[in-house]
Amino acid sequence: MAEQRVRELERLLIYKEAELARERDKCERAKKKVRQLLAKLSERDGKIAELTLKLEAKASKSGKDPGRVAKQRAQIVAQLEEHLAQMQQDLSASQAELDDLVAKHRSKEQELFALAVEERDPEGIHSL
């Protein structure tokens, strides 16, 4: 009877270890996605600065109407703000997914630890 229980616990442990490995993989993919989104945000900030400089240089060289230039600038900024809002939503979703995966990972580790303790002490001798 005790041997059967040990085999059951060993099978359960193998299953839980595989499940934990899958959760770790998901966690790593989520972290990678967050890093990619942060890199895109940084790239976007660089493009905004570059476009702003070009727009200002073009306006000063051509002697265009400052009101028209300001309107063009406002349109560009509005487009970039929309893009930024979408990227921030993606980043928030990825961060939430990462937080969820980390919590699951911790939970699985606790389960595995509890199983390991139970396997070492199946009769509950230490709990008396």
The first five atom37 places (N, CA, C, CB, O) and aatype in JSON, in Angstrom:
{
  "aatype": [12, 0, 6, 5, 1, 19, 1, 6, 10, 6, 1, 10, 10, 9, 18, 11, 6, 0, 6, 10, 0, 1, 6, 1, 3, 11, 4, 6, 1, 0, 11, 11, 11, 19, 1, 5, 10, 10, 0, 11, 10, 15, 6, 1, 3, 7, 11, 9, 0, 6, 10, 16, 10, 11, 10, 6, 0, 11, 0, 15, 11, 15, 7, 11, 3, 14, 7, 1, 19, 0, 11, 5, 1, 0, 5, 9, 19, 0, 5, 10, 6, 6, 8, 10, 0, 5, 12, 5, 5, 3, 10, 15, 0, 15, 5, 0, 6, 10, 3, 3, 10, 19, 0, 11, 8, 1, 15, 11, 6, 5, 6, 10, 13, 0, 10, 0, 19, 6, 6, 1, 3, 14, 6, 7, 9, 8, 15, 10],
  "atom_mask": [
    [1, 1, 1, 1, 1],
    [1, 1, 1, 1, 1],
    [1, 1, 1, 1, 1],
    [1, 1, 1, 1, 1],
    [1, 1, 1, 1, 1],
    [1, 1, 1, 1, 1],
    [1, 1, 1, 1, 1],
    [1, 1, 1, 1, 1],
    [1, 1, 1, 1, 1],
    [1, 1, 1, 1, 1],
    [1, 1, 1, 1, 1],
    [1, 1, 1, 1, 1],
    [1, 1, 1, 1, 1],
    [1, 1, 1, 1, 1],
    [1, 1, 1, 1, 1],
    [1, 1, 1, 1, 1],
    [1, 1, 1, 1, 1],
    [1, 1, 1, 1, 1],
    [1, 1, 1, 1, 1],
    [1, 1, 1, 1, 1],
    [1, 1, 1, 1, 1],
    [1, 1, 1, 1, 1],
    [1, 1, 1, 1, 1],
    [1, 1, 1, 1, 1],
    [1, 1, 1, 1, 1],
    [1, 1, 1, 1, 1],
    [1, 1, 1, 1, 1],
    [1, 1, 1, 1, 1],
    [1, 1, 1, 1, 1],
    [1, 1, 1, 1, 1],
    [1, 1, 1, 1, 1],
    [1, 1, 1, 1, 1],
    [1, 1, 1, 1, 1],
    [1, 1, 1, 1, 1],
    [1, 1, 1, 1, 1],
    [1, 1, 1, 1, 1],
    [1, 1, 1, 1, 1],
    [1, 1, 1, 1, 1],
    [1, 1, 1, 1, 1],
    [1, 1, 1, 1, 1],
    [1, 1, 1, 1, 1],
    [1, 1, 1, 1, 1],
    [1, 1, 1, 1, 1],
    [1, 1, 1, 1, 1],
    [1, 1, 1, 1, 1],
    [1, 1, 1, 0, 1],
    [1, 1, 1, 1, 1],
    [1, 1, 1, 1, 1],
    [1, 1, 1, 1, 1],
    [1, 1, 1, 1, 1],
    [1, 1, 1, 1, 1],
    [1, 1, 1, 1, 1],
    [1, 1, 1, 1, 1],
    [1, 1, 1, 1, 1],
    [1, 1, 1, 1, 1],
    [1, 1, 1, 1, 1],
    [1, 1, 1, 1, 1],
    [1, 1, 1, 1, 1],
    [1, 1, 1, 1, 1],
    [1, 1, 1, 1, 1],
    [1, 1, 1, 1, 1],
    [1, 1, 1, 1, 1],
    [1, 1, 1, 0, 1],
    [1, 1, 1, 1, 1],
    [1, 1, 1, 1, 1],
    [1, 1, 1, 1, 1],
    [1, 1, 1, 0, 1],
    [1, 1, 1, 1, 1],
    [1, 1, 1, 1, 1],
    [1, 1, 1, 1, 1],
    [1, 1, 1, 1, 1],
    [1, 1, 1, 1, 1],
    [1, 1, 1, 1, 1],
    [1, 1, 1, 1, 1],
    [1, 1, 1, 1, 1],
    [1, 1, 1, 1, 1],
    [1, 1, 1, 1, 1],
    [1, 1, 1, 1, 1],
    [1, 1, 1, 1, 1],
    [1, 1, 1, 1, 1],
    [1, 1, 1, 1, 1],
    [1, 1, 1, 1, 1],
    [1, 1, 1, 1, 1],
    [1, 1, 1, 1, 1],
    [1, 1, 1, 1, 1],
    [1, 1, 1, 1, 1],
    [1, 1, 1, 1, 1],
    [1, 1, 1, 1, 1],
    [1, 1, 1, 1, 1],
    [1, 1, 1, 1, 1],
    [1, 1, 1, 1, 1],
    [1, 1, 1, 1, 1],
    [1, 1, 1, 1, 1],
    [1, 1, 1, 1, 1],
    [1, 1, 1, 1, 1],
    [1, 1, 1, 1, 1],
    [1, 1, 1, 1, 1],
    [1, 1, 1, 1, 1],
    [1, 1, 1, 1, 1],
    [1, 1, 1, 1, 1],
    [1, 1, 1, 1, 1],
    [1, 1, 1, 1, 1],
    [1, 1, 1, 1, 1],
    [1, 1, 1, 1, 1],
    [1, 1, 1, 1, 1],
    [1, 1, 1, 1, 1],
    [1, 1, 1, 1, 1],
    [1, 1, 1, 1, 1],
    [1, 1, 1, 1, 1],
    [1, 1, 1, 1, 1],
    [1, 1, 1, 1, 1],
    [1, 1, 1, 1, 1],
    [1, 1, 1, 1, 1],
    [1, 1, 1, 1, 1],
    [1, 1, 1, 1, 1],
    [1, 1, 1, 1, 1],
    [1, 1, 1, 1, 1],
    [1, 1, 1, 1, 1],
    [1, 1, 1, 1, 1],
    [1, 1, 1, 1, 1],
    [1, 1, 1, 1, 1],
    [1, 1, 1, 1, 1],
    [1, 1, 1, 1, 1],
    [1, 1, 1, 0, 1],
    [1, 1, 1, 1, 1],
    [1, 1, 1, 1, 1],
    [1, 1, 1, 1, 1],
    [1, 1, 1, 1, 1]
  ],
  "atom_positions": [
    [[0.83, -1.2, 0.0], [0.0, 0.0, 0.0], [0.88, 1.26, 0.0], [-0.95, 0.0, 1.22], [0.62, 2.21, -0.74]],
    [[1.91, 1.24, 0.85], [2.8, 2.4, 0.92], [3.58, 2.54, -0.37], [3.76, 2.28, 2.12], [3.83, 3.66, -0.82]],
    [[3.97, 1.42, -1.0], [4.71, 1.48, -2.26], [3.83, 2.06, -3.37], [5.2, 0.07, -2.66], [4.3, 2.83, -4.21]],
    [[2.56, 1.7, -3.36], [1.63, 2.22, -4.35], [1.48, 3.74, -4.18], [0.25, 1.52, -4.24], [1.44, 4.48, -5.16]],
    [[1.41, 4.17, -2.95], [1.29, 5.61, -2.66], [2.54, 6.34, -3.14], [1.06, 5.85, -1.14], [2.45, 7.44, -3.69]],
    [[3.71, 5.73, -2.92], [4.96, 6.34, -3.36], [4.97, 6.46, -4.88], [6.18, 5.51, -2.87], [5.38, 7.5, -5.41]],
    [[4.54, 5.42, -5.6], [4.5, 5.46, -7.07], [3.53, 6.55, -7.55], [4.08, 4.08, -7.65], [3.82, 7.27, -8.51]],
    [[2.39, 6.65, -6.89], [1.43, 7.69, -7.24], [2.03, 9.08, -7.06], [0.16, 7.56, -6.41], [1.9, 9.96, -7.9]],
    [[2.71, 9.24, -5.93], [3.33, 10.54, -5.65], [4.45, 10.83, -6.64], [3.87, 10.59, -4.21], [4.64, 11.98, -7.04]],
    [[5.2, 9.81, -7.04], [6.27, 10.01, -8.02], [5.69, 10.43, -9.36], [7.11, 8.72, -8.17], [6.22, 11.33, -10.02]],
    [[4.59, 9.78, -9.78], [3.93, 10.16, -11.04], [3.4, 11.59, -10.95], [2.78, 9.18, -11.38], [3.54, 12.38, -11.88]],
    [[2.8, 11.92, -9.82], [2.29, 13.27, -9.62], [3.42, 14.29, -9.64], [1.51, 13.36, -8.29], [3.29, 15.37, -10.21]],
    [[4.52, 13.93, -9.02], [5.68, 14.82, -9.0], [6.22, 15.05, -10.4], [6.78, 14.25, -8.09], [6.56, 16.18, -10.76]],
    [[6.3, 14.01, -11.2], [6.78, 14.14, -12.58], [5.85, 15.05, -13.38], [6.9, 12.75, -13.27], [6.29, 15.91, -14.14]],
    [[4.54, 14.84, -13.19], [3.56, 15.68, -13.88], [3.7, 17.14, -13.46], [2.14, 15.17, -13.59], [3.69, 18.04, -14.3]],
    [[3.82, 17.37, -12.16], [3.92, 18.74, -11.65], [5.22, 19.4, -12.12], [3.85, 18.75, -10.11], [5.23, 20.6, -12.41]],
    [[6.31, 18.63, -12.2], [7.57, 19.2, -12.68], [7.44, 19.61, -14.15], [8.71, 18.18, -12.52], [7.95, 20.66, -14.55]],
    [[6.75, 18.79, -14.95], [6.54, 19.14, -16.35], [5.67, 20.39, -16.46], [5.89, 17.96, -17.12], [5.92, 21.27, -17.28]],
    [[4.65, 20.45, -15.62], [3.76, 21.61, -15.6], [4.54, 22.87, -15.2], [2.58, 21.38, -14.64], [4.34, 23.94, -15.78]],
    [[5.41, 22.74, -14.23], [6.23, 23.86, -13.79], [7.16, 24.31, -14.91], [7.04, 23.48, -12.54], [7.36, 25.51, -15.11]],
    [[7.72, 23.36, -15.65], [8.6, 23.7, -16.76], [7.83, 24.49, -17.83], [9.22, 22.42, -17.38], [8.34, 25.45, -18.4]],
    [[6.59, 24.07, -18.1], [5.77, 24.81, -19.06], [5.48, 26.22, -18.57], [4.45, 24.06, -19.33], [5.54, 27.17, -19.35]],
    [[5.19, 26.36, -17.3], [4.92, 27.69, -16.73], [6.16, 28.57, -16.79], [4.43, 27.56, -15.27], [6.07, 29.77, -17.07]],
    [[7.32, 27.98, -16.54], [8.57, 28.76, -16.64], [8.78, 29.25, -18.06], [9.79, 27.91, -16.19], [9.19, 30.39, -18.28]],
    [[8.48, 28.38, -19.04], [8.63, 28.75, -20.44], [7.69, 29.91, -20.78], [8.35, 27.55, -21.34], [8.09, 30.86, -21.45]],
    [[6.44, 29.82, -20.33], [5.49, 30.92, -20.56], [5.99, 32.21, -19.93], [4.1, 30.55, -20.0], [5.89, 33.29, -20.52]],
    [[6.52, 32.1, -18.73], [7.03, 33.27, -18.01], [8.18, 33.92, -18.79], [7.5, 32.88, -16.58], [8.24, 35.14, -18.91]],
    [[9.07, 33.1, -19.31], [10.2, 33.63, -20.08], [9.72, 34.31, -21.36], [11.19, 32.51, -20.42], [10.24, 35.36, -21.74]],
    [[8.72, 33.72, -22.02], [8.19, 34.33, -23.24], [7.53, 35.67, -22.91], [7.17, 33.39, -23.92], [7.68, 36.63, -23.66]],
    [[6.82, 35.74, -21.8], [6.17, 37.0, -21.4], [7.23, 38.06, -21.08], [5.24, 36.78, -20.18], [7.07, 39.23, -21.45]],
    [[8.28, 37.66, -20.4], [9.36, 38.62, -20.09], [9.99, 39.14, -21.38], [10.44, 37.96, -19.2], [10.28, 40.33, -21.5]],
    [[10.19, 38.23, -22.34], [10.78, 38.63, -23.61], [9.88, 39.63, -24.33], [11.04, 37.4, -24.51], [10.35, 40.61, -24.91]],
    [[8.57, 39.39, -24.29], [7.61, 40.28, -24.94], [7.64, 41.66, -24.28], [6.2, 39.7, -24.88], [7.58, 42.68, -24.97]],
    [[7.73, 41.7, -22.96], [7.8, 42.98, -22.25], [9.06, 43.74, -22.67], [7.79, 42.76, -20.7], [9.01, 44.95, -22.92]],
    [[10.19, 43.03, -22.75], [11.43, 43.68, -23.18], [11.29, 44.23, -24.61], [12.62, 42.69, -23.1], [11.77, 45.33, -24.9]],
    [[10.64, 43.46, -25.49], [10.45, 43.92, -26.86], [9.58, 45.17, -26.9], [9.81, 42.81, -27.71], [9.87, 46.12, -27.64]],
    [[8.51, 45.18, -26.11], [7.64, 46.36, -26.08], [8.37, 47.58, -25.54], [6.4, 46.08, -25.25], [8.18, 48.69, -26.03]],
    [[9.19, 47.38, -24.52], [9.96, 48.51, -23.99], [10.94, 49.03, -25.04], [10.73, 48.09, -22.71], [11.15, 50.24, -25.16]],
    [[11.53, 48.13, -25.81], [12.45, 48.54, -26.87], [11.69, 49.33, -27.94], [13.14, 47.31, -27.5], [12.21, 50.33, -28.46]],
    [[10.47, 48.89, -28.28], [9.67, 49.62, -29.26], [9.31, 51.01, -28.75], [8.4, 48.83, -29.59], [9.32, 51.97, -29.52]],
    [[8.99, 51.11, -27.46], [8.69, 52.43, -26.89], [9.9, 53.35, -26.99], [8.25, 52.29, -25.43], [9.77, 54.53, -27.32]],
    [[11.06, 52.81, -26.71], [12.28, 53.61, -26.8], [12.54, 54.04, -28.24], [13.48, 52.81, -26.26], [12.92, 55.18, -28.5]],
    [[12.32, 53.12, -29.16], [12.5, 53.44, -30.58], [11.52, 54.53, -31.02], [12.33, 52.18, -31.44], [11.88, 55.44, -31.77]],
    [[10.29, 54.43, -30.55], [9.27, 55.42, -30.87], [9.66, 56.79, -30.35], [7.92, 55.0, -30.31], [9.48, 57.79, -31.03]],
    [[10.19, 56.84, -29.14], [10.62, 58.12, -28.57], [11.71, 58.75, -29.43], [11.12, 57.93, -27.13], [11.73, 59.96, -29.65]],
    [[12.62, 57.91, -29.91], [13.68, 58.41, -30.79], [13.12, 58.96, -32.1], [0.0, 0.0, 0.0], [13.58, 59.99, -32.59]],
    [[12.13, 58.26, -32.66], [11.52, 58.72, -33.9], [10.78, 60.04, -33.7], [10.56, 57.66, -34.46], [10.82, 60.92, -34.55]],
    [[10.12, 60.17, -32.57], [9.41, 61.42, -32.28], [10.41, 62.58, -32.24], [8.64, 61.32, -30.92], [10.17, 63.63, -32.84]],
    [[11.5, 62.38, -31.55], [12.51, 63.44, -31.45], [13.06, 63.78, -32.83], [13.65, 63.03, -30.51], [13.25, 64.95, -33.16]],
    [[13.33, 62.75, -33.63], [13.88, 62.96, -34.97], [12.89, 63.72, -35.86], [14.24, 61.6, -35.61], [13.26, 64.66, -36.56]],
    [[11.63, 63.3, -35.82], [10.6, 63.97, -36.63], [10.39, 65.42, -36.2], [9.29, 63.21, -36.54], [10.18, 66.29, -37.03]],
    [[10.43, 65.65, -34.91], [10.27, 67.01, -34.39], [11.38, 67.92, -34.91], [10.25, 67.01, -32.85], [11.14, 69.05, -35.34]],
    [[12.61, 67.41, -34.85], [13.75, 68.21, -35.34], [13.63, 68.48, -36.84], [15.08, 67.48, -35.04], [13.87, 69.6, -37.3]],
    [[13.25, 67.46, -37.61], [13.09, 67.64, -39.05], [12.0, 68.65, -39.37], [12.78, 66.3, -39.72], [12.16, 69.5, -40.25]],
    [[10.9, 68.54, -38.66], [9.78, 69.44, -38.89], [10.18, 70.88, -38.58], [8.58, 69.03, -38.04], [9.85, 71.8, -39.33]],
    [[10.87, 71.07, -37.48], [11.3, 72.43, -37.11], [12.31, 72.97, -38.11], [11.9, 72.43, -35.7], [12.25, 74.15, -38.47]],
    [[13.22, 72.12, -38.56], [14.22, 72.57, -39.53], [13.56, 72.93, -40.85], [15.29, 71.49, -39.74], [13.89, 73.94, -41.47]],
    [[12.62, 72.1, -41.28], [11.92, 72.34, -42.53], [11.11, 73.64, -42.47], [11.0, 71.16, -42.87], [11.1, 74.43, -43.42]],
    [[10.46, 73.85, -41.36], [9.64, 75.05, -41.2], [10.5, 76.31, -41.2], [8.82, 74.98, -39.9], [10.14, 77.32, -41.8]],
    [[11.64, 76.23, -40.54], [12.48, 77.43, -40.48], [13.14, 77.72, -41.83], [13.57, 77.26, -39.4], [13.36, 78.88, -42.16]],
    [[13.45, 76.68, -42.62], [14.08, 76.88, -43.93], [13.08, 77.39, -44.97], [14.7, 75.58, -44.41], [13.42, 78.23, -45.81]],
    [[11.87, 76.89, -44.9], [10.89, 77.24, -45.94], [10.12, 78.51, -45.62], [9.92, 76.1, -46.14], [9.45, 79.07, -46.49]],
    [[10.21, 78.97, -44.39], [9.5, 80.18, -44.01], [7.99, 79.97, -44.03], [0.0, 0.0, 0.0], [7.24, 80.92, -44.27]],
    [[7.56, 78.77, -43.77], [6.12, 78.47, -43.78], [5.41, 79.19, -42.65], [5.89, 76.96, -43.67], [6.0, 79.65, -41.67]],
    [[4.11, 79.25, -42.85], [3.24, 79.85, -41.86], [3.36, 79.06, -40.55], [1.76, 79.88, -42.36], [3.13, 77.85, -40.54]],
    [[3.71, 79.74, -39.44], [3.86, 79.03, -38.16], [2.58, 78.32, -37.71], [4.28, 80.01, -37.08], [2.65, 77.28, -37.06]],
    [[1.43, 78.87, -38.07], [0.16, 78.23, -37.7], [-0.02, 76.9, -38.41], [0.0, 0.0, 0.0], [-0.49, 75.92, -37.83]],
    [[0.36, 76.88, -39.69], [0.25, 75.63, -40.46], [1.22, 74.59, -39.94], [0.51, 75.89, -41.95], [0.88, 73.41, -39.83]],
    [[2.41, 75.02, -39.64], [3.42, 74.1, -39.09], [2.94, 73.54, -37.76], [4.79, 74.83, -38.91], [3.09, 72.35, -37.48]],
    [[2.36, 74.41, -36.94], [1.86, 73.95, -35.64], [0.73, 72.94, -35.82], [1.36, 75.14, -34.81], [0.64, 71.97, -35.07]],
    [[-0.12, 73.16, -36.83], [-1.21, 72.23, -37.1], [-0.66, 70.87, -37.55], [-2.16, 72.8, -38.17], [-1.13, 69.83, -37.11]],
    [[0.33, 70.9, -38.43], [0.96, 69.65, -38.88], [1.6, 68.93, -37.7], [2.02, 69.94, -39.97], [1.48, 67.71, -37.56]],
    [[2.27, 69.68, -36.88], [2.92, 69.11, -35.71], [1.88, 68.47, -34.78], [3.72, 70.19, -34.95], [2.09, 67.38, -34.25]],
    [[0.76, 69.15, -34.6], [-0.31, 68.63, -33.74], [-0.86, 67.32, -34.3], [-1.44, 69.66, -33.6], [-1.16, 66.4, -33.55]],
    [[-1.01, 67.24, -35.63], [-1.49, 66.01, -36.24], [-0.5, 64.85, -36.02], [-1.72, 66.23, -37.74], [-0.9, 63.74, -35.69]],
    [[0.76, 65.14, -36.21], [1.79, 64.11, -36.01], [1.81, 63.66, -34.56], [3.19, 64.65, -36.42], [1.88, 62.47, -34.27]],
    [[1.73, 64.62, -33.66], [1.73, 64.29, -32.23], [0.51, 63.44, -31.88], [1.76, 65.57, -31.37], [0.62, 62.49, -31.11]],
    [[-0.65, 63.78, -32.44], [-1.87, 63.01, -32.17], [-1.71, 61.57, -32.64], [-3.08, 63.67, -32.85], [-2.1, 60.63, -31.94]],
    [[-1.15, 61.39, -33.83], [-0.92, 60.04, -34.35], [0.05, 59.27, -33.45], [-0.38, 60.11, -35.79], [-0.16, 58.1, -33.14]],
    [[1.1, 59.94, -33.05], [2.1, 59.28, -32.2], [1.51, 58.96, -30.82], [3.34, 60.16, -32.05], [1.84, 57.93, -30.23]],
    [[0.67, 59.83, -30.32], [0.03, 59.56, -29.02], [-0.9, 58.35, -29.11], [-0.75, 60.79, -28.54], [-0.98, 57.56, -28.17]],
    [[-1.61, 58.21, -30.23], [-2.46, 57.03, -30.42], [-1.6, 55.76, -30.44], [-3.27, 57.14, -31.75], [-1.93, 54.75, -29.81]],
    [[-0.5, 55.85, -31.16], [0.42, 54.71, -31.23], [0.99, 54.39, -29.84], [1.58, 55.01, -32.22], [1.08, 53.22, -29.45]],
    [[1.34, 55.4, -29.12], [1.87, 55.22, -27.76], [0.82, 54.58, -26.86], [2.33, 56.56, -27.18], [1.14, 53.69, -26.08]],
    [[-0.42, 55.04, -26.95], [-1.49, 54.47, -26.12], [-1.66, 52.99, -26.4], [-2.81, 55.22, -26.37], [-1.84, 52.2, -25.47]],
    [[-1.61, 52.61, -27.68], [-1.74, 51.19, -28.04], [-0.57, 50.39, -27.48], [-1.82, 51.01, -29.57], [-0.76, 49.29, -26.95]],
    [[0.63, 50.93, -27.6], [1.81, 50.22, -27.09], [1.75, 50.1, -25.57], [3.1, 50.96, -27.52], [2.16, 49.08, -25.02]],
    [[1.25, 51.12, -24.9], [1.12, 51.06, -23.45], [0.09, 50.01, -23.03], [0.75, 52.42, -22.89], [0.27, 49.33, -22.03]],
    [[-0.99, 49.9, -23.8], [-1.98, 48.85, -23.53], [-1.35, 47.47, -23.69], [-3.2, 49.0, -24.45], [-1.57, 46.58, -22.87]],
    [[-0.58, 47.3, -24.77], [0.11, 46.02, -24.99], [1.07, 45.72, -23.85], [0.86, 46.04, -26.33], [1.16, 44.59, -23.38]],
    [[1.79, 46.75, -23.43], [2.74, 46.57, -22.34], [2.02, 46.2, -21.05], [3.57, 47.83, -22.15], [2.47, 45.32, -20.32]],
    [[0.92, 46.87, -20.77], [0.14, 46.56, -19.56], [-0.38, 45.14, -19.6], [-1.02, 47.55, -19.4], [-0.34, 44.43, -18.59]],
    [[-0.88, 44.73, -20.75], [-1.39, 43.36, -20.88], [-0.26, 42.35, -20.69], [-2.06, 43.16, -22.27], [-0.45, 41.33, -20.03]],
    [[0.89, 42.63, -21.26], [2.03, 41.73, -21.1], [2.5, 41.69, -19.65], [3.19, 42.15, -22.02], [2.86, 40.63, -19.14]],
    [[2.49, 42.83, -19.0], [2.91, 42.88, -17.6], [1.94, 42.09, -16.73], [3.0, 44.33, -17.11], [2.36, 41.38, -15.82]],
    [[0.64, 42.23, -17.01], [-0.36, 41.47, -16.26], [-0.18, 39.97, -16.48], [-1.79, 41.89, -16.66], [-0.28, 39.17, -15.55]],
    [[0.1, 39.59, -17.73], [0.33, 38.17, -18.05], [1.58, 37.67, -17.33], [0.49, 37.97, -19.58], [1.6, 36.57, -16.79]],
    [[2.61, 38.5, -17.32], [3.84, 38.13, -16.62], [3.6, 37.97, -15.13], [4.93, 39.17, -16.87], [4.07, 37.0, -14.53]],
    [[2.87, 38.89, -14.53], [2.56, 38.8, -13.1], [1.77, 37.53, -12.8], [1.77, 40.03, -12.65], [2.03, 36.86, -11.79]],
    [[0.82, 37.21, -13.67], [0.02, 36.0, -13.49], [0.9, 34.75, -13.57], [-1.11, 35.93, -14.55], [0.77, 33.83, -12.77]],
    [[1.79, 34.74, -14.56], [2.68, 33.58, -14.72], [3.63, 33.43, -13.54], [3.47, 33.71, -16.02], [3.92, 32.32, -13.11]],
    [[4.13, 34.54, -13.03], [5.02, 34.48, -11.88], [4.27, 33.94, -10.66], [5.61, 35.88, -11.57], [4.81, 33.14, -9.9]],
    [[3.03, 34.38, -10.48], [2.22, 33.87, -9.36], [1.96, 32.38, -9.51], [0.87, 34.63, -9.27], [2.04, 31.63, -8.54]],
    [[1.64, 31.94, -10.74], [1.44, 30.51, -10.98], [2.72, 29.73, -10.71], [0.96, 30.27, -12.42], [2.7, 28.64, -10.14]],
    [[3.83, 30.29, -11.14], [5.13, 29.66, -10.95], [5.41, 29.45, -9.45], [6.25, 30.51, -11.59], [5.82, 28.37, -9.03]],
    [[5.17, 30.48, -8.67], [5.38, 30.37, -7.22], [4.44, 29.33, -6.61], [5.16, 31.74, -6.55], [4.84, 28.56, -5.73]],
    [[3.21, 29.32, -7.06], [2.23, 28.36, -6.56], [2.67, 26.93, -6.87], [0.84, 28.63, -7.17], [2.58, 26.05, -6.02]],
    [[3.15, 26.71, -8.1], [3.6, 25.37, -8.49], [4.82, 24.96, -7.66], [3.95, 25.34, -10.0], [4.92, 23.8, -7.25]],
    [[5.72, 25.89, -7.42], [6.88, 25.56, -6.59], [6.45, 25.17, -5.18], [7.86, 26.74, -6.54], [7.01, 24.24, -4.59]],
    [[5.47, 25.88, -4.65], [4.97, 25.54, -3.31], [4.31, 24.17, -3.31], [3.97, 26.6, -2.83], [4.49, 23.4, -2.36]],
    [[3.56, 23.86, -4.36], [2.93, 22.54, -4.46], [3.99, 21.45, -4.5], [2.03, 22.47, -5.7], [3.89, 20.44, -3.81]],
    [[5.02, 21.66, -5.33], [6.08, 20.66, -5.44], [6.81, 20.49, -4.12], [7.08, 21.06, -6.54], [7.17, 19.37, -3.74]],
    [[7.03, 21.58, -3.42], [7.68, 21.49, -2.12], [6.82, 20.7, -1.14], [7.98, 22.9, -1.55], [7.32, 19.85, -0.41]],
    [[5.52, 20.99, -1.14], [4.6, 20.28, -0.25], [4.57, 18.79, -0.59], [3.18, 20.88, -0.34], [4.54, 17.95, 0.31]],
    [[4.59, 18.45, -1.88], [4.61, 17.05, -2.28], [5.9, 16.37, -1.84], [4.44, 16.92, -3.79], [5.89, 15.22, -1.39]],
    [[7.0, 17.08, -1.99], [8.28, 16.51, -1.59], [8.31, 16.26, -0.08], [9.43, 17.44, -1.99], [8.81, 15.23, 0.36]],
    [[7.79, 17.19, 0.69], [7.74, 17.01, 2.14], [6.82, 15.84, 2.48], [7.25, 18.31, 2.84], [7.15, 15.02, 3.34]],
    [[5.67, 15.77, 1.82], [4.73, 14.69, 2.09], [5.33, 13.34, 1.71], [3.42, 14.91, 1.32], [5.1, 12.34, 2.39]],
    [[6.11, 13.31, 0.62], [6.73, 12.06, 0.2], [7.77, 11.6, 1.22], [7.38, 12.22, -1.19], [7.9, 10.41, 1.48]],
    [[8.5, 12.53, 1.78], [9.51, 12.18, 2.78], [8.87, 11.76, 4.1], [10.45, 13.35, 3.02], [9.44, 10.98, 4.85]],
    [[7.68, 12.29, 4.37], [7.01, 12.05, 5.64], [5.55, 11.65, 5.38], [7.09, 13.32, 6.55], [4.63, 12.38, 5.75]],
    [[5.33, 10.47, 4.74], [3.97, 10.11, 4.35], [3.02, 9.86, 5.52], [4.01, 8.9, 3.5], [1.81, 10.0, 5.37]],
    [[3.54, 9.49, 6.65], [2.69, 9.18, 7.82], [2.41, 10.4, 8.67], [3.33, 8.12, 8.68], [1.6, 10.35, 9.59]],
    [[3.07, 11.49, 8.36], [2.85, 12.72, 9.11], [3.5, 12.69, 10.5], [0.0, 0.0, 0.0], [3.0, 13.3, 11.44]],
    [[4.62, 11.98, 10.62], [5.3, 11.84, 11.91], [5.73, 13.19, 12.45], [6.52, 10.92, 11.79], [5.61, 13.45, 13.64]],
    [[6.22, 14.05, 11.56], [6.71, 15.36, 12.02], [5.57, 16.3, 12.4], [7.57, 16.01, 10.94], [5.79, 17.29, 13.09]],
    [[4.39, 16.0, 11.97], [3.27, 16.9, 12.29], [2.7, 16.64, 13.67], [2.17, 16.77, 11.25], [1.86, 17.4, 14.15]],
    [[3.13, 15.58, 14.31], [2.62, 15.27, 15.68], [3.26, 16.09, 16.72], [2.84, 13.83, 16.01], [2.94, 15.94, 17.9]]
  ]
}
